[in-house]
Amino acid sequence: MTAYGGFSLLALFFEKIKFRECIEQAIAVQEISPNSRGIYAKILVYLLMIYAGGSRFSHSMYPWE
């Protein structure tokens, strides 16, 4: 799975089906931290990590800082 081959197609697909709006509407989590990434970013990273073959949340190369 490369950034240009598979993940770019997934990004286009998610935009087409308005995945962000669905997630933000279905999971109404209000984060008040100024360092928050948002619920959509967290769910997207988790789904893509599983799709890429990771088995732990720590396998995602996301800068959680």
PDB file of N, CA, C and O in Angstrom:
ATOM      1  N   MET A   1       0.852  -1.161   0.000  1.00  0.00           N
ATOM      2  CA  MET A   1       0.000   0.000   0.000  1.00  0.00           C
ATOM      3  C   MET A   1       0.902   1.229   0.000  1.00  0.00           C
ATOM      4  O   MET A   1       1.664   1.450   0.941  1.00  0.00           O
ATOM      5  N   THR A   2       0.813   1.997  -1.023  1.00  0.00           N
ATOM      6  CA  THR A   2       1.631   3.198  -1.107  1.00  0.00           C
ATOM      7  C   THR A   2       0.749   4.435  -1.032  1.00  0.00           C
ATOM      8  O   THR A   2      -0.466   4.367  -1.215  1.00  0.00           O
ATOM      9  N   ALA A   3       1.382   5.552  -0.764  1.00  0.00           N
ATOM     10  CA  ALA A   3       0.632   6.807  -0.675  1.00  0.00           C
ATOM     11  C   ALA A   3       0.034   7.192  -2.019  1.00  0.00           C
ATOM     12  O   ALA A   3      -1.002   7.856  -2.064  1.00  0.00           O
ATOM     13  N   TYR A   4       0.663   6.791  -3.108  1.00  0.00           N
ATOM     14  CA  TYR A   4       0.181   7.183  -4.429  1.00  0.00           C
ATOM     15  C   TYR A   4      -0.753   6.154  -5.033  1.00  0.00           C
ATOM     16  O   TYR A   4      -1.603   6.497  -5.855  1.00  0.00           O
ATOM     17  N   GLY A   5      -0.611   4.901  -4.640  1.00  0.00           N
ATOM     18  CA  GLY A   5      -1.430   3.856  -5.238  1.00  0.00           C
ATOM     19  C   GLY A   5      -2.741   3.632  -4.537  1.00  0.00           C
ATOM     20  O   GLY A   5      -3.802   3.849  -5.122  1.00  0.00           O
ATOM     21  N   GLY A   6      -2.691   3.204  -3.298  1.00  0.00           N
ATOM     22  CA  GLY A   6      -3.904   2.820  -2.612  1.00  0.00           C
ATOM     23  C   GLY A   6      -4.519   3.891  -1.742  1.00  0.00           C
ATOM     24  O   GLY A   6      -5.734   4.086  -1.756  1.00  0.00           O
ATOM     25  N   PHE A   7      -3.687   4.589  -0.985  1.00  0.00           N
ATOM     26  CA  PHE A   7      -4.231   5.562  -0.048  1.00  0.00           C
ATOM     27  C   PHE A   7      -4.822   6.775  -0.757  1.00  0.00           C
ATOM     28  O   PHE A   7      -5.771   7.374  -0.252  1.00  0.00           O
ATOM     29  N   SER A   8      -4.297   7.139  -1.885  1.00  0.00           N
ATOM     30  CA  SER A   8      -4.883   8.281  -2.606  1.00  0.00           C
ATOM     31  C   SER A   8      -6.267   7.918  -3.143  1.00  0.00           C
ATOM     32  O   SER A   8      -7.163   8.762  -3.179  1.00  0.00           O
ATOM     33  N   LEU A   9      -6.441   6.666  -3.558  1.00  0.00           N
ATOM     34  CA  LEU A   9      -7.763   6.229  -4.013  1.00  0.00           C
ATOM     35  C   LEU A   9      -8.750   6.197  -2.855  1.00  0.00           C
ATOM     36  O   LEU A   9      -9.915   6.563  -3.013  1.00  0.00           O
ATOM     37  N   LEU A  10      -8.283   5.759  -1.693  1.00  0.00           N
ATOM     38  CA  LEU A  10      -9.150   5.773  -0.515  1.00  0.00           C
ATOM     39  C   LEU A  10      -9.540   7.194  -0.136  1.00  0.00           C
ATOM     40  O   LEU A  10     -10.688   7.447   0.229  1.00  0.00           O
ATOM     41  N   ALA A  11      -8.596   8.121  -0.217  1.00  0.00           N
ATOM     42  CA  ALA A  11      -8.889   9.515   0.116  1.00  0.00           C
ATOM     43  C   ALA A  11      -9.963  10.073  -0.816  1.00  0.00           C
ATOM     44  O   ALA A  11     -10.882  10.758  -0.368  1.00  0.00           O
ATOM     45  N   LEU A  12      -9.848   9.784  -2.097  1.00  0.00           N
ATOM     46  CA  LEU A  12     -10.862  10.239  -3.052  1.00  0.00           C
ATOM     47  C   LEU A  12     -12.218   9.599  -2.778  1.00  0.00           C
ATOM     48  O   LEU A  12     -13.258  10.252  -2.875  1.00  0.00           O
ATOM     49  N   PHE A  13     -12.193   8.314  -2.435  1.00  0.00           N
ATOM     50  CA  PHE A  13     -13.430   7.609  -2.119  1.00  0.00           C
ATOM     51  C   PHE A  13     -14.093   8.210  -0.882  1.00  0.00           C
ATOM     52  O   PHE A  13     -15.303   8.435  -0.870  1.00  0.00           O
ATOM     53  N   PHE A  14     -13.295   8.471   0.164  1.00  0.00           N
ATOM     54  CA  PHE A  14     -13.843   9.057   1.387  1.00  0.00           C
ATOM     55  C   PHE A  14     -14.408  10.447   1.137  1.00  0.00           C
ATOM     56  O   PHE A  14     -15.415  10.822   1.737  1.00  0.00           O
ATOM     57  N   GLU A  15     -13.778  11.210   0.265  1.00  0.00           N
ATOM     58  CA  GLU A  15     -14.320  12.529  -0.081  1.00  0.00           C
ATOM     59  C   GLU A  15     -15.645  12.390  -0.827  1.00  0.00           C
ATOM     60  O   GLU A  15     -16.588  13.142  -0.583  1.00  0.00           O
ATOM     61  N   LYS A  16     -15.701  11.425  -1.732  1.00  0.00           N
ATOM     62  CA  LYS A  16     -16.906  11.244  -2.543  1.00  0.00           C
ATOM     63  C   LYS A  16     -18.109  10.833  -1.695  1.00  0.00           C
ATOM     64  O   LYS A  16     -19.224  11.297  -1.933  1.00  0.00           O
ATOM     65  N   ILE A  17     -17.886   9.965  -0.709  1.00  0.00           N
ATOM     66  CA  ILE A  17     -19.003   9.509   0.117  1.00  0.00           C
ATOM     67  C   ILE A  17     -19.215  10.403   1.341  1.00  0.00           C
ATOM     68  O   ILE A  17     -20.068  10.124   2.184  1.00  0.00           O
ATOM     69  N   LYS A  18     -18.432  11.479   1.429  1.00  0.00           N
ATOM     70  CA  LYS A  18     -18.525  12.445   2.538  1.00  0.00           C
ATOM     71  C   LYS A  18     -18.362  11.744   3.885  1.00  0.00           C
ATOM     72  O   LYS A  18     -19.186  11.875   4.790  1.00  0.00           O
ATOM     73  N   PHE A  19     -17.277  11.002   3.974  1.00  0.00           N
ATOM     74  CA  PHE A  19     -16.971  10.215   5.165  1.00  0.00           C
ATOM     75  C   PHE A  19     -16.752  11.093   6.393  1.00  0.00           C
ATOM     76  O   PHE A  19     -17.159  10.732   7.497  1.00  0.00           O
ATOM     77  N   ARG A  20     -16.114  12.239   6.204  1.00  0.00           N
ATOM     78  CA  ARG A  20     -15.856  13.148   7.335  1.00  0.00           C
ATOM     79  C   ARG A  20     -17.171  13.589   7.979  1.00  0.00           C
ATOM     80  O   ARG A  20     -17.309  13.546   9.202  1.00  0.00           O
ATOM     81  N   GLU A  21     -18.122  14.008   7.172  1.00  0.00           N
ATOM     82  CA  GLU A  21     -19.392  14.466   7.697  1.00  0.00           C
ATOM     83  C   GLU A  21     -20.133  13.351   8.427  1.00  0.00           C
ATOM     84  O   GLU A  21     -20.753  13.582   9.466  1.00  0.00           O
ATOM     85  N   CYS A  22     -20.065  12.144   7.879  1.00  0.00           N
ATOM     86  CA  CYS A  22     -20.736  11.001   8.513  1.00  0.00           C
ATOM     87  C   CYS A  22     -20.131  10.702   9.872  1.00  0.00           C
ATOM     88  O   CYS A  22     -20.856  10.485  10.844  1.00  0.00           O
ATOM     89  N   ILE A  23     -18.812  10.689   9.946  1.00  0.00           N
ATOM     90  CA  ILE A  23     -18.136  10.390  11.209  1.00  0.00           C
ATOM     91  C   ILE A  23     -18.417  11.466  12.240  1.00  0.00           C
ATOM     92  O   ILE A  23     -18.753  11.158  13.383  1.00  0.00           O
ATOM     93  N   GLU A  24     -18.283  12.716  11.850  1.00  0.00           N
ATOM     94  CA  GLU A  24     -18.494  13.803  12.809  1.00  0.00           C
ATOM     95  C   GLU A  24     -19.941  13.879  13.272  1.00  0.00           C
ATOM     96  O   GLU A  24     -20.206  14.340  14.383  1.00  0.00           O
ATOM     97  N   GLN A  25     -20.870  13.445  12.456  1.00  0.00           N
ATOM     98  CA  GLN A  25     -22.269  13.444  12.852  1.00  0.00           C
ATOM     99  C   GLN A  25     -22.586  12.230  13.724  1.00  0.00           C
ATOM    100  O   GLN A  25     -23.327  12.349  14.699  1.00  0.00           O
ATOM    101  N   ALA A  26     -22.036  11.076  13.386  1.00  0.00           N
ATOM    102  CA  ALA A  26     -22.342   9.847  14.113  1.00  0.00           C
ATOM    103  C   ALA A  26     -21.659   9.790  15.471  1.00  0.00           C
ATOM    104  O   ALA A  26     -22.222   9.248  16.422  1.00  0.00           O
ATOM    105  N   ILE A  27     -20.461  10.338  15.576  1.00  0.00           N
ATOM    106  CA  ILE A  27     -19.707  10.300  16.829  1.00  0.00           C
ATOM    107  C   ILE A  27     -19.541  11.738  17.299  1.00  0.00           C
ATOM    108  O   ILE A  27     -18.592  12.426  16.923  1.00  0.00           O
ATOM    109  N   ALA A  28     -20.456  12.167  18.106  1.00  0.00           N
ATOM    110  CA  ALA A  28     -20.461  13.551  18.561  1.00  0.00           C
ATOM    111  C   ALA A  28     -19.588  13.705  19.808  1.00  0.00           C
ATOM    112  O   ALA A  28     -20.091  13.713  20.932  1.00  0.00           O
ATOM    113  N   VAL A  29     -18.293  13.825  19.597  1.00  0.00           N
ATOM    114  CA  VAL A  29     -17.351  14.019  20.685  1.00  0.00           C
ATOM    115  C   VAL A  29     -16.856  15.453  20.607  1.00  0.00           C
ATOM    116  O   VAL A  29     -16.357  15.899  19.574  1.00  0.00           O
ATOM    117  N   GLN A  30     -17.001  16.159  21.706  1.00  0.00           N
ATOM    118  CA  GLN A  30     -16.526  17.540  21.736  1.00  0.00           C
ATOM    119  C   GLN A  30     -15.214  17.568  22.500  1.00  0.00           C
ATOM    120  O   GLN A  30     -15.182  17.303  23.702  1.00  0.00           O
ATOM    121  N   GLU A  31     -14.142  17.886  21.807  1.00  0.00           N
ATOM    122  CA  GLU A  31     -12.825  17.960  22.430  1.00  0.00           C
ATOM    123  C   GLU A  31     -12.517  19.425  22.714  1.00  0.00           C
ATOM    124  O   GLU A  31     -12.709  20.290  21.860  1.00  0.00           O
ATOM    125  N   ILE A  32     -12.043  19.687  23.911  1.00  0.00           N
ATOM    126  CA  ILE A  32     -11.805  21.077  24.303  1.00  0.00           C
ATOM    127  C   ILE A  32     -10.330  21.430  24.375  1.00  0.00           C
ATOM    128  O   ILE A  32      -9.980  22.585  24.617  1.00  0.00           O
ATOM    129  N   SER A  33      -9.468  20.454  24.170  1.00  0.00           N
ATOM    130  CA  SER A  33      -8.041  20.720  24.210  1.00  0.00           C
ATOM    131  C   SER A  33      -7.604  21.486  22.964  1.00  0.00           C
ATOM    132  O   SER A  33      -8.049  21.162  21.863  1.00  0.00           O
ATOM    133  N   PRO A  34      -6.750  22.487  23.109  1.00  0.00           N
ATOM    134  CA  PRO A  34      -6.254  23.186  21.922  1.00  0.00           C
ATOM    135  C   PRO A  34      -5.309  22.321  21.081  1.00  0.00           C
ATOM    136  O   PRO A  34      -5.017  22.650  19.931  1.00  0.00           O
ATOM    137  N   ASN A  35      -4.837  21.222  21.658  1.00  0.00           N
ATOM    138  CA  ASN A  35      -3.940  20.308  20.940  1.00  0.00           C
ATOM    139  C   ASN A  35      -4.691  19.146  20.311  1.00  0.00           C
ATOM    140  O   ASN A  35      -4.068  18.214  19.801  1.00  0.00           O
ATOM    141  N   SER A  36      -5.994  19.184  20.336  1.00  0.00           N
ATOM    142  CA  SER A  36      -6.813  18.097  19.833  1.00  0.00           C
ATOM    143  C   SER A  36      -6.688  17.960  18.317  1.00  0.00           C
ATOM    144  O   SER A  36      -6.595  18.951  17.593  1.00  0.00           O
ATOM    145  N   ARG A  37      -6.689  16.718  17.857  1.00  0.00           N
ATOM    146  CA  ARG A  37      -6.656  16.447  16.414  1.00  0.00           C
ATOM    147  C   ARG A  37      -8.050  16.297  15.829  1.00  0.00           C
ATOM    148  O   ARG A  37      -8.226  16.406  14.616  1.00  0.00           O
ATOM    149  N   GLY A  38      -9.018  16.054  16.655  1.00  0.00           N
ATOM    150  CA  GLY A  38     -10.379  15.854  16.173  1.00  0.00           C
ATOM    151  C   GLY A  38     -10.695  14.381  16.018  1.00  0.00           C
ATOM    152  O   GLY A  38      -9.803  13.566  15.784  1.00  0.00           O
ATOM    153  N   ILE A  39     -11.957  14.046  16.147  1.00  0.00           N
ATOM    154  CA  ILE A  39     -12.386  12.650  16.101  1.00  0.00           C
ATOM    155  C   ILE A  39     -12.198  12.052  14.711  1.00  0.00           C
ATOM    156  O   ILE A  39     -11.868  10.873  14.588  1.00  0.00           O
ATOM    157  N   TYR A  40     -12.399  12.838  13.675  1.00  0.00           N
ATOM    158  CA  TYR A  40     -12.249  12.317  12.310  1.00  0.00           C
ATOM    159  C   TYR A  40     -10.816  11.873  12.055  1.00  0.00           C
ATOM    160  O   TYR A  40     -10.592  10.800  11.494  1.00  0.00           O
ATOM    161  N   ALA A  41      -9.857  12.673  12.453  1.00  0.00           N
ATOM    162  CA  ALA A  41      -8.452  12.327  12.230  1.00  0.00           C
ATOM    163  C   ALA A  41      -8.085  11.048  12.971  1.00  0.00           C
ATOM    164  O   ALA A  41      -7.359  10.210  12.435  1.00  0.00           O
ATOM    165  N   LYS A  42      -8.571  10.890  14.178  1.00  0.00           N
ATOM    166  CA  LYS A  42      -8.262   9.698  14.963  1.00  0.00           C
ATOM    167  C   LYS A  42      -8.867   8.443  14.344  1.00  0.00           C
ATOM    168  O   LYS A  42      -8.206   7.408  14.263  1.00  0.00           O
ATOM    169  N   ILE A  43     -10.106   8.529  13.913  1.00  0.00           N
ATOM    170  CA  ILE A  43     -10.756   7.371  13.307  1.00  0.00           C
ATOM    171  C   ILE A  43     -10.139   7.051  11.953  1.00  0.00           C
ATOM    172  O   ILE A  43      -9.957   5.882  11.612  1.00  0.00           O
ATOM    173  N   LEU A  44      -9.822   8.073  11.189  1.00  0.00           N
ATOM    174  CA  LEU A  44      -9.203   7.855   9.884  1.00  0.00           C
ATOM    175  C   LEU A  44      -7.842   7.169  10.025  1.00  0.00           C
ATOM    176  O   LEU A  44      -7.544   6.225   9.292  1.00  0.00           O
ATOM    177  N   VAL A  45      -7.024   7.637  10.957  1.00  0.00           N
ATOM    178  CA  VAL A  45      -5.721   7.008  11.185  1.00  0.00           C
ATOM    179  C   VAL A  45      -5.888   5.560  11.612  1.00  0.00           C
ATOM    180  O   VAL A  45      -5.145   4.689  11.160  1.00  0.00           O
ATOM    181  N   TYR A  46      -6.848   5.300  12.471  1.00  0.00           N
ATOM    182  CA  TYR A  46      -7.084   3.937  12.941  1.00  0.00           C
ATOM    183  C   TYR A  46      -7.512   3.020  11.788  1.00  0.00           C
ATOM    184  O   TYR A  46      -6.986   1.915  11.655  1.00  0.00           O
ATOM    185  N   LEU A  47      -8.451   3.463  10.965  1.00  0.00           N
ATOM    186  CA  LEU A  47      -8.905   2.646   9.834  1.00  0.00           C
ATOM    187  C   LEU A  47      -7.792   2.401   8.821  1.00  0.00           C
ATOM    188  O   LEU A  47      -7.633   1.286   8.323  1.00  0.00           O
ATOM    189  N   LEU A  48      -7.027   3.438   8.520  1.00  0.00           N
ATOM    190  CA  LEU A  48      -5.946   3.271   7.549  1.00  0.00           C
ATOM    191  C   LEU A  48      -4.820   2.401   8.094  1.00  0.00           C
ATOM    192  O   LEU A  48      -4.174   1.672   7.341  1.00  0.00           O
ATOM    193  N   MET A  49      -4.585   2.474   9.406  1.00  0.00           N
ATOM    194  CA  MET A  49      -3.574   1.624  10.017  1.00  0.00           C
ATOM    195  C   MET A  49      -3.983   0.154   9.909  1.00  0.00           C
ATOM    196  O   MET A  49      -3.152  -0.705   9.615  1.00  0.00           O
ATOM    197  N   ILE A  50      -5.264  -0.131  10.147  1.00  0.00           N
ATOM    198  CA  ILE A  50      -5.753  -1.503  10.008  1.00  0.00           C
ATOM    199  C   ILE A  50      -5.664  -1.946   8.546  1.00  0.00           C
ATOM    200  O   ILE A  50      -5.261  -3.073   8.261  1.00  0.00           O
ATOM    201  N   TYR A  51      -6.034  -1.075   7.638  1.00  0.00           N
ATOM    202  CA  TYR A  51      -6.002  -1.373   6.208  1.00  0.00           C
ATOM    203  C   TYR A  51      -4.579  -1.664   5.727  1.00  0.00           C
ATOM    204  O   TYR A  51      -4.368  -2.495   4.844  1.00  0.00           O
ATOM    205  N   ALA A  52      -3.613  -0.970   6.319  1.00  0.00           N
ATOM    206  CA  ALA A  52      -2.219  -1.150   5.928  1.00  0.00           C
ATOM    207  C   ALA A  52      -1.563  -2.342   6.619  1.00  0.00           C
ATOM    208  O   ALA A  52      -0.425  -2.684   6.299  1.00  0.00           O
ATOM    209  N   GLY A  53      -2.256  -2.976   7.557  1.00  0.00           N
ATOM    210  CA  GLY A  53      -1.724  -4.176   8.174  1.00  0.00           C
ATOM    211  C   GLY A  53      -1.211  -3.998   9.589  1.00  0.00           C
ATOM    212  O   GLY A  53      -0.632  -4.933  10.142  1.00  0.00           O
ATOM    213  N   GLY A  54      -1.394  -2.863  10.185  1.00  0.00           N
ATOM    214  CA  GLY A  54      -0.973  -2.664  11.567  1.00  0.00           C
ATOM    215  C   GLY A  54      -1.912  -3.376  12.513  1.00  0.00           C
ATOM    216  O   GLY A  54      -3.090  -3.558  12.207  1.00  0.00           O
ATOM    217  N   SER A  55      -1.398  -3.778  13.658  1.00  0.00           N
ATOM    218  CA  SER A  55      -2.249  -4.471  14.622  1.00  0.00           C
ATOM    219  C   SER A  55      -2.380  -3.706  15.937  1.00  0.00           C
ATOM    220  O   SER A  55      -3.113  -4.132  16.829  1.00  0.00           O
ATOM    221  N   ARG A  56      -1.685  -2.595  16.061  1.00  0.00           N
ATOM    222  CA  ARG A  56      -1.772  -1.772  17.265  1.00  0.00           C
ATOM    223  C   ARG A  56      -1.873  -0.311  16.862  1.00  0.00           C
ATOM    224  O   ARG A  56      -1.393   0.096  15.805  1.00  0.00           O
ATOM    225  N   PHE A  57      -2.504   0.462  17.723  1.00  0.00           N
ATOM    226  CA  PHE A  57      -2.633   1.886  17.445  1.00  0.00           C
ATOM    227  C   PHE A  57      -1.266   2.550  17.386  1.00  0.00           C
ATOM    228  O   PHE A  57      -1.095   3.554  16.695  1.00  0.00           O
ATOM    229  N   SER A  58      -0.301   2.005  18.096  1.00  0.00           N
ATOM    230  CA  SER A  58       1.053   2.569  18.085  1.00  0.00           C
ATOM    231  C   SER A  58       1.765   2.312  16.764  1.00  0.00           C
ATOM    232  O   SER A  58       2.806   2.916  16.504  1.00  0.00           O
ATOM    233  N   HIS A  59       1.230   1.432  15.926  1.00  0.00           N
ATOM    234  CA  HIS A  59       1.842   1.184  14.623  1.00  0.00           C
ATOM    235  C   HIS A  59       1.602   2.321  13.640  1.00  0.00           C
ATOM    236  O   HIS A  59       2.283   2.415  12.619  1.00  0.00           O
ATOM    237  N   SER A  60       0.652   3.169  13.938  1.00  0.00           N
ATOM    238  CA  SER A  60       0.413   4.304  13.047  1.00  0.00           C
ATOM    239  C   SER A  60       1.515   5.326  13.268  1.00  0.00           C
ATOM    240  O   SER A  60       1.863   5.643  14.406  1.00  0.00           O
ATOM    241  N   MET A  61       2.044   5.824  12.206  1.00  0.00           N
ATOM    242  CA  MET A  61       3.141   6.786  12.285  1.00  0.00           C
ATOM    243  C   MET A  61       2.582   8.198  12.384  1.00  0.00           C
ATOM    244  O   MET A  61       2.983   9.088  11.634  1.00  0.00           O
ATOM    245  N   TYR A  62       1.676   8.392  13.293  1.00  0.00           N
ATOM    246  CA  TYR A  62       0.978   9.657  13.468  1.00  0.00           C
ATOM    247  C   TYR A  62       1.695  10.463  14.553  1.00  0.00           C
ATOM    248  O   TYR A  62       1.986   9.916  15.616  1.00  0.00           O
ATOM    249  N   PRO A  63       1.980  11.708  14.326  1.00  0.00           N
ATOM    250  CA  PRO A  63       2.671  12.520  15.356  1.00  0.00           C
ATOM    251  C   PRO A  63       1.728  12.934  16.482  1.00  0.00           C
ATOM    252  O   PRO A  63       1.147  14.018  16.432  1.00  0.00           O
ATOM    253  N   TRP A  64       1.574  12.101  17.474  1.00  0.00           N
ATOM    254  CA  TRP A  64       0.614  12.358  18.544  1.00  0.00           C
ATOM    255  C   TRP A  64       1.087  13.406  19.532  1.00  0.00           C
ATOM    256  O   TRP A  64       0.258  14.013  20.210  1.00  0.00           O
ATOM    257  N   GLU A  65       2.331  13.634  19.637  1.00  0.00           N
ATOM    258  CA  GLU A  65       2.941  14.623  20.525  1.00  0.00           C
ATOM    259  C   GLU A  65       2.090  14.953  21.691  1.00  0.00           C
ATOM    260  O   GLU A  65       2.477  15.772  22.525  1.00  0.00           O
TER     261      GLU A  65
END
